[in-house]
Amino acid sequence: MSVKGGRGFVGGPVGLLASGEEKGARAEEAEGLVAGRRETEEEGKVVEEVKEARTAAGAMNMTKHLWSGAVAAMVSRTVVAPLERLKLEYIVRAEQRNLFELIHAIATTQGLKGFWKGNFVNILRTAPFKAVNFYAYDSYRKQLLKWSGNDEITNFERFIAGAAAGVTATILCIPMDTIRTRMVAPGGEALGGVIGVARHMIQTEGFFSLYKGLVPSLISMAPSGAVFYGVYDILKMAYLHSPEGKRRASTMKQQGQEANALDQLELGTLRTLLYGAIAGCCAEAATYPFEVVRRQLQMQVKATRMNAFATCLKIVDQGGVPALYAGLIPSLLQVLPSASISYFVYELMKIVLKVE
């Protein structure tokens, strides 16, 4: 009895001790699981906060990028508005007078403000167009670089990114261009402002009349964007890889944030203006016939509407092949300062707004 009782006496506390240790271990394990869950939740919150911060930063950077392109368009278009007006007179009204006679006629009948006729509408069109165009090109270029895995994109990829950017901006912005063209065409003034012209076109010709000339626009803007951005980027990279360009980059790195915005331009002021002008003239000369056809399509009314090919044949039949280049000289005179100022202001605004 005593032995059995002893065993029972000894065995009882040991069992209780073991049970207590198990409970303690389970409690510690539970506490560990709770702590782990808390850490996981905290890590998840941190990850979400980081994602939100990155999203917000990306949205802010995109906004700054778009504003850079928009401001560039506003400044450049306002400066060259008189030349844009002369170009439209040759294309839309089939003006036969020489350049000096046309300038005198506008100044006499409408005064100096006549040279800026339609400029506000032009800005409404070109500001979003250039904003989307510049941003799309940089986005497509970065994406192509990411896909290729190289340190630098090829010239072919530059042309592809430029073409895609031109197509993207054209699809989004062509309605305003159609309205602007109709406003300066004969009878356009009687329709009122932007809203009046848009309402008249939609009521009489349907909503898709705002997209007149979309096909030739896409056909022209794809190569135009490819040439414009491709030529500028090729010239830019050639300079940056040259000994002079490397020296400038080294000097800029040493100066850091102490340098003013103009000194922070990778190409410098004069070279940025020059390369922008060259790129703009190359793009304009390469695609100008499409511009002439597009303007004629936008002027057509529903009763006499023709497709792009028939319109092109009609232009050639009436004025020969040179008719496809009507207004090219004033157009080049307009594009040269417009493209140079546009690229200069765009690059400058990216520095001022700290676009990444």
Buried (B, 14 or more C-beta within 10 A) or exposed (E): EEEEEEEEEEEEEEEEEEEEEEEEEEEEEEEEEEEEEEEEEEEEEEEEEEEEEEEEEEEBBEBBBBBBBBBBBBBBBBBBBBBBBBBBBBBBEBBEEEBEEBBEBBEEEEEEEBBBBBBBBBBBBBBBBBBBBBBBBBBBBEBBBEEEEEEEBEEEBBBBBBBBBBBBBBBBBBBBBBBBBBBBBEEBEEBEEBEBBBEBBEEEBEEEBBBBBBBBBBBBBBBBBBBBBBBBBBBBBEBBEEEEBEEBEEEBEEEEEEBEEEBBBBBBEEBBBBBBBBBBBBBBBBBBBBBBBBBBBBBBEEEEEEEBEEBBEBBBEEBEEEBBBBBBEBBBBBBBBBBBBBBBBBBBBBBBBEBE
